[in-house]
């Protein structure tokens, strides 16, 4: 009844190619952004910022990054944790080497470092595909974590743990424990919004089409003039760039203190991979939905079990882990293409509701 | 139809130009199997050349050699004056050779529009940084190519499936979209590998019409593989016949039809 495009005519290709061509979507996105930027910061407290919003935001960036590589370009990667660690340690090294550098620049440069490492580990993708590539990227995960633990230069010859020094953005402290919850939340949100916008532009343009061409039919892709190596390496670079930024934000803003083998271990690689599989491969929206599900669902389950049923925290944790497993399987059976596809089906249904013909 | 009548009907004489693609003494082996044995033929500008032959004759291998998927052991390919002992797919693409496949090779996860837009990739110059901003020159470029692609969509009469993922389309339409993607490259030479396989008569007639229109309106040279002899004899200017990797016939449809070796290959002959 309310969600339909009848009567909304496009008179130019520019309008037809807009990210949100339907007016209802445009209104919704403006509302969501307004609430996220203007309303939430007034009400956010430490718990919401640290435990809910920040992990959701930083993992959304990582999910977008991995989705570019796996969902759009069709190259499986299990090295996400390793590339996050590159971002985190790069930001630490840059911050300690150049104390005056603005924090935004530090985080973007960390993304570039991760992109470089990503290109390096993406090189095998020309020769190997599918599961074999997954194993090759898994090697990068173990190698990078080992390197950050064992080479003292990366943690400035101290303990293997690194801690972020306080840094300001526009006069407000955003890193270290002295930062306020609203400032940290907004800082992450800024990266997410800009990152998602750039990613969406990339995947709907020439670059995205060449990635999807490689994913769907690499022989035909070569035929229309796509160079497989360059295209795949670009996907690895941009994917790692996003994952590196996510890693830098996890270190600088979300956690503040990290140890490579704990914060960025193989579990993180799987977590982000689950996010995009459940959210929807080849969908920017899916990256958000997947990150939301994997981050928020455990919190919801825990609050229900501990808060409402008064279970012991340890028992609740175990049940929570098994329930998450059940839920993942359930949603994959209901819709193997993820939440993004569910949302698409819902939209198609809504167009006719309540008068289907 | 005599000539004045043909002119009165509005059809103009087709001018077949110089040799555009010259395939010279190509031999392609896979281990001990000789797929193509010393094959030479040429394709002239603006003609429709059909390659025919029984199954396993090496027709598809020949197309694969022309656009660089297979690298022949001997022989050379001359395209627009450049002599090469082997092609590369991206060089073939940039030189203006487009191709469709026997078993449709579309990008299944993308819409019809995106599939045809992907044919414009070589023509789009802005790098990924511009595209990420989707602003200024990159946006302008995208819209220009969209306008071009819409012309192809109109030409192929597939407006209604513009936004449909191609995986959901019936086979005949997929073939049409694949032709659209090849046309989007504005090719000079279009290689069609069994464009009418698995189609009913009506779809075949549509496809023939598109092929003739492409040849006529855009002046595209076409080299096609087809099994339907009626179609081959009707639309092609010249026919090359392959059998077991050898060339056994080359000439106008009528010459080929009356060639004893070709008849033997198709009908079978006792080797004694």
Interface residues (C-beta under 8 A of the other chain):
Chain A: X13 X14 X17 X198 X199 X201 X202 X204 X205 X206 X207 X209 X210 X212 X213 X215 X216 X217 X219 X220 X221 X222 X223 X224 X225 X226 X227 X234 X238 X282
Chain B: X67 X69 X89 X90 X92 X93 X94 X98 X99 X101 X105 X106 X107 X108 X109 X110 X114 X117 X118 X119 X121 X122 X124 X126 X128 X131 X132 X133 X134 X138 X139 X142 X143 X146 X147 X150 X181 X185
